[in-house]
Amino acid sequence: MLEPAYQADVVIVGAGVAGLSAAHRLTSAGVTTAVLEAAPCAGGRMSTEKIDGFRLDRIGQLLTLSSMAPDLRLTPGLEGLALRTFAPGVLLHSDGRRHRAGVVPSSMGARRARGALHAVRALASAPRSTSTRGVPGQTSLPRVRASAPLGTAVDQARLGAALARLASAPVERLLARPESPAAQALAERGVPARTIDGFLRPLLAALLCDPELTTSSRCADLALRAFASGRLCLPEGGAEALPELLARELPPGTVHTGVRVTSVATTSVTTAEHGEIRCRAVLLATDARTAAELLPGLRVPDFHPVTVVHHTTDEPPLTGASLLLDADRSGPVAHTAVISQVDPSRAPAGRALVSSTVLGTPPPDIDTAVRMHLSRLYGTSTARWETLSVQHTPEAVPAMRPPHDLRRPVRLLAGLYVCGDHRDTSTVQGALHSAYRAASAILTDLGAAGSMHRAEPLRAAA
């Protein structure tokens, strides 16, 4: 019998970072691939809105250089990705003051890292807005203080030593630890409540979008390990730069936007616009809820809602390229930053972009509540700040409550696969790694050293 005609070896449903990175690995192996995306453009939740020269991220997930490095090496097409780094450590706002908490880079040596007091330092600024020479009305730069919202000097020493150990700990050792909610695990390890609430809770809230620390302790350990061993960073030009780069480096005609998939099978997908598309394997690379709609029976996790509020001002707070966290939880903002200080390409010349993240259910009058909170955090008036955008995403980040399988199966059966941050960790790195696993499984099952079929163009549905 004649072999059936295929329009592609593999059809990937979803053009987020997981689907696009899987497409790169498959096409690099010579497997013809078609990526179908229902939205008008690729990127998924890693989208960036453009308003009057500003680049405004929808979710603004934080990346870390140390944890991104392996996935960048494993993902063809991301060699040219430019990452902009925050200042080392973070700024903590507590009791009307700002304190800097950071860690010693591993290059400074284990002996000094174990010194602990060198690992966590305290800096503070005046609690109210004062004038800075040449820039009227600006908040003064931080000055050194002896205390911080991290507990006693002994507490700070213990924290610094713990972060130093995490930075050098093998991932396998962390994953072998007993699993419980992060808040419970930290308390059971003897971490003082002041250190948890003053530093670890706001930090993990920024990294995992989970201020209640219900996340699996293993996932929290991985996030703290990445923070302790590297710098926080963002893609230059906005979150969309990463999927845009992946899409641009794929062979022409690989990515098809505005194509809505209505059903999937092991050898075909059905679309509303182009009817049935035949293939040798199908990879679902959508969000968790869309994947479950196409394949009933897939688990849909809980989600952490995220709201990002973007403001602009011509007199930016003098916090530099620092991530500012609210250790007191005194308002809706979990963390904020003058993003244009981190990545100048995100704002036009002469304007500052301040992006603030609210976790959970936002307050009714969110802009007013956020402005009042930012005024306290930055120590300056926000009355003249212009609101650029308020972006609320109810299902922004899949929850990772214990027990959480960090390596959920990507092969459902021969010919049908699934990937995304809901199959790994709820991070960009997790999405990339799950895509790597799924593409590897497809290549193994197809036994493909190269394409067996020439891709055909999509046709309009009859």
Secondary structure, DSSP 8 states (H G I E B T S, - for coil): ------S-SEEEE--SHHHHHHHHHHHHTT--EEEEESSSSS-TT--EEEETTEEEESS---EEHHHHHHHHHHSTT-TT--EEE--SSEEEEETTEEEEE----GGG-HHHHTT-TTTS--EE--SS---BTTBTT-----EE-S--TT-SHHHHHHHHHHHHHHHHS-HHHHHTS---BHHHHHHHTT--HHHIIIIIHHHHHHHHS-TT--SBHHHHHHHHHHHHHS-EEEETT-TTHHHHHHHHTS-TT-EEES--EEEE-SSEEEETTTEEEE-SEEEE-S-HHHHHHHSTTS----EEEEEEEEEEESS--S-TT--EEETT--SSEEEEEEHHHH-GGGS-TT-EEEEEEEESS--TTHHHHHHHHHHHHHTS--TT-EEEEEEEEEEEEE---SS--TT--SEEETTEEE-SGGGS-SSHHHHHHHHHHHHHHHHHHHT-SS-SS---------
